[in-house]
Amino acid sequence: MTLLAPIVATALGFALAAVLVALPAPARAQSAAPGAQATCPPLLQHTFGRLQDDKPQPLCQYAGKVLLVVNTASYCGYTGQYEGLEALHAKYAARGLVVMGFPSNDFNQESADTAKIAELCFNTYGVKFPMFAPSKVTGRDANALFAGLAQATGQPPKWNFHKYVVDRQGKPVAAFPSAVTPGDKALVASIEKALAQ
């Protein structure tokens, strides 16, 4: 009996090793944080503060999702679009859509008081999608995400509530000007097409 113990232990060791080697690569990579980071597309390899508390939020947490990225403002004729954006979030979040709001005063229609922006978004419009701290979205000082979106699409925001659809691979696939509402058929079709892929 005692002579069999080392043989059994060795056999079990080989069997366990075989199971570990047979695991698909993604399953092995999940335990390695650096490996998981490599799957994040370049467009999302940035971190922005959260609107409500400026807590750093790595955009890589949204890798594999369909994104609707919007520059927002509190005192704009299009501010009411928050309702439509929240409706899109509510309808499609379970399928993988993330609406992302980036307040900006580039067009002189945003408050300098972050608490007031948060009050408008979360209390007045009931926004539940991610909102980020105010930043620039146009010109040389545009934040890294909007600079990348403008470069990829050739369409920087010309006003508040410009919209970009980004597919699950982190590639911008459509851009819509401010006047295009969140419920617009072309915008919704673009989102649904990206969600289906």
C-alpha positions as CSV (number, residue, x, y, z in Angstrom):
1,M,0.0,0.0,0.0
2,T,2.7,2.4,1.0
3,L,4.7,1.7,-2.2
4,L,1.6,2.6,-4.3
5,A,1.2,6.1,-2.6
6,P,4.0,7.8,-4.6
7,I,2.8,6.3,-7.8
8,V,-0.7,7.4,-7.2
9,A,0.4,10.9,-6.2
10,T,2.6,11.2,-9.3
11,A,-0.2,10.1,-11.6
12,L,-2.6,12.6,-10.0
13,G,0.1,15.3,-10.5
14,F,0.4,14.5,-14.2
15,A,-3.4,14.5,-14.5
16,L,-3.7,17.9,-12.9
17,A,-1.0,19.3,-15.1
18,A,-2.7,18.0,-18.1
19,V,-6.0,19.7,-17.1
20,L,-4.2,23.0,-16.5
21,V,-2.5,22.9,-19.9
22,A,-5.8,22.0,-21.6
23,L,-7.5,25.2,-20.3
24,P,-8.1,27.7,-23.1
25,A,-5.9,30.7,-23.1
26,P,-8.5,33.2,-21.9
27,A,-9.3,31.1,-18.8
28,R,-5.6,31.1,-17.8
29,A,-5.2,34.8,-18.6
30,Q,-8.1,35.9,-16.3
31,S,-5.9,35.5,-13.2
32,A,-3.2,37.7,-14.7
33,A,-4.1,41.4,-14.5
34,P,-1.4,42.5,-17.1
35,G,-2.8,40.0,-19.6
36,A,-6.3,41.2,-19.2
37,Q,-5.2,44.8,-19.8
38,A,-3.8,43.8,-23.2
39,T,-7.3,43.1,-24.5
40,C,-8.2,46.8,-23.9
41,P,-8.3,48.6,-27.3
42,P,-6.0,51.7,-27.6
43,L,-9.0,54.1,-27.7
44,L,-10.0,53.1,-24.2
45,Q,-6.5,53.0,-22.6
46,H,-7.3,56.2,-20.6
47,T,-8.6,57.1,-17.1
48,F,-11.0,59.9,-16.3
49,G,-12.4,61.1,-13.0
50,R,-16.0,60.3,-12.2
51,L,-18.4,63.3,-12.1
52,Q,-19.8,62.7,-8.6
53,D,-16.5,62.4,-6.8
54,D,-13.6,62.6,-9.3
55,K,-12.7,59.0,-8.5
56,P,-10.4,57.6,-11.3
57,Q,-12.3,55.4,-13.8
58,P,-10.2,53.4,-16.2
59,L,-12.1,53.2,-19.5
60,C,-10.7,49.7,-20.0
61,Q,-13.5,48.5,-17.8
62,Y,-15.8,49.0,-20.8
63,A,-13.7,46.9,-23.2
64,G,-16.0,44.6,-25.2
65,K,-19.0,46.9,-24.8
66,V,-20.7,49.1,-27.4
67,L,-20.2,52.7,-26.4
68,L,-22.2,55.8,-27.1
69,V,-19.9,58.7,-26.2
70,V,-21.5,62.2,-25.8
71,N,-20.1,65.6,-24.8
72,T,-22.8,67.2,-22.7
73,A,-23.6,70.7,-21.3
74,S,-26.2,71.9,-18.7
75,Y,-27.3,75.1,-20.4
76,C,-27.8,74.1,-24.0
77,G,-30.9,73.8,-26.2
78,Y,-30.0,70.1,-26.4
79,T,-29.7,69.5,-22.7
80,G,-33.1,67.7,-22.7
81,Q,-31.4,64.9,-24.7
82,Y,-30.3,63.6,-21.3
83,E,-33.7,62.0,-21.2
84,G,-33.3,60.2,-24.5
85,L,-29.7,59.1,-23.6
86,E,-31.0,57.6,-20.3
87,A,-33.8,55.8,-22.2
88,L,-31.2,54.3,-24.5
89,H,-29.1,53.2,-21.5
90,A,-32.2,51.6,-19.9
91,K,-33.2,49.8,-23.1
92,Y,-29.8,48.5,-24.2
93,A,-27.5,48.2,-21.2
94,A,-28.4,44.5,-20.7
95,R,-27.2,43.9,-24.2
96,G,-23.9,45.6,-23.7
97,L,-24.4,49.3,-24.4
98,V,-22.7,51.9,-22.2
99,V,-23.7,55.5,-22.7
100,M,-20.8,57.8,-21.5
101,G,-21.3,61.5,-20.8
102,F,-18.5,64.0,-20.8
103,P,-19.5,67.5,-19.6
104,S,-17.6,70.3,-21.3
105,N,-17.6,74.0,-21.4
106,D,-16.0,74.2,-24.8
107,F,-19.1,76.0,-26.1
108,N,-19.6,78.1,-23.0
109,Q,-22.8,76.3,-21.9
110,E,-21.6,74.3,-18.9
111,S,-21.4,75.2,-15.3
112,A,-18.1,75.7,-13.6
113,D,-19.6,74.0,-10.5
114,T,-19.2,70.2,-10.7
115,A,-21.8,69.7,-8.0
116,K,-24.4,71.6,-10.0
117,I,-23.7,69.5,-13.1
118,A,-24.1,66.3,-11.0
119,E,-27.3,67.7,-9.5
120,L,-28.8,68.3,-13.0
121,C,-27.7,64.9,-14.4
122,F,-28.5,62.6,-11.5
123,N,-31.5,64.4,-9.8
124,T,-33.2,66.4,-12.6
125,Y,-32.7,63.9,-15.4
126,G,-32.2,60.7,-13.4
127,V,-29.1,59.7,-15.3
128,K,-27.7,56.3,-14.4
129,F,-25.1,55.9,-17.1
130,P,-21.4,56.9,-16.4
131,M,-20.8,60.6,-16.3
132,F,-17.2,61.9,-16.1
133,A,-15.6,65.1,-14.7
134,P,-15.7,68.1,-17.0
135,S,-13.0,68.3,-19.6
136,K,-12.2,69.8,-23.0
137,V,-13.5,67.8,-26.0
138,T,-12.2,70.0,-28.9
139,G,-9.0,71.5,-30.1
140,R,-5.4,70.8,-28.9
141,D,-6.5,70.4,-25.3
142,A,-9.2,67.8,-26.0
143,N,-9.1,64.9,-23.7
144,A,-7.5,61.8,-25.0
145,L,-10.7,59.9,-25.8
146,F,-12.3,62.8,-27.8
147,A,-9.0,63.4,-29.6
148,G,-8.9,59.8,-30.6
149,L,-12.6,59.8,-31.7
150,A,-12.1,63.0,-33.7
151,Q,-9.0,61.6,-35.4
152,A,-10.7,58.3,-36.3
153,T,-13.9,59.8,-37.6
154,G,-12.7,63.2,-39.0
155,Q,-15.6,64.7,-37.0
156,P,-14.7,66.6,-33.8
157,P,-17.7,68.0,-31.9
158,K,-19.0,71.2,-33.3
159,W,-21.4,71.7,-30.5
160,N,-22.7,70.0,-27.3
161,F,-24.3,66.5,-27.5
162,H,-22.2,65.3,-30.4
163,K,-22.4,61.5,-30.4
164,Y,-20.0,58.7,-31.3
165,V,-20.9,55.0,-31.6
166,V,-17.9,52.7,-30.8
167,D,-18.1,49.0,-31.5
168,R,-17.1,46.1,-29.2
169,Q,-13.5,46.2,-30.6
170,G,-13.1,49.8,-29.6
171,K,-13.5,51.1,-33.1
172,P,-15.6,54.3,-33.8
173,V,-18.2,53.3,-36.4
174,A,-20.4,56.4,-36.5
175,A,-20.6,60.0,-35.5
176,F,-23.8,62.1,-35.2
177,P,-24.1,65.8,-34.8
178,S,-25.9,67.5,-31.9
179,A,-29.3,67.8,-33.6
180,V,-29.6,64.1,-34.0
181,T,-31.7,63.0,-31.1
182,P,-31.0,59.8,-29.1
183,G,-34.2,58.3,-30.5
184,D,-33.2,59.0,-34.1
185,K,-33.7,55.9,-36.4
186,A,-30.2,56.1,-37.9
187,L,-28.5,56.4,-34.5
188,V,-30.5,53.5,-33.0
189,A,-29.8,51.4,-36.0
190,S,-26.1,52.0,-35.7
191,I,-26.2,51.0,-32.0
192,E,-28.3,47.9,-32.7
193,K,-25.9,46.8,-35.5
194,A,-22.9,47.2,-33.2
195,L,-24.7,45.3,-30.4
196,A,-25.4,42.4,-32.8
197,Q,-21.8,41.9,-33.7
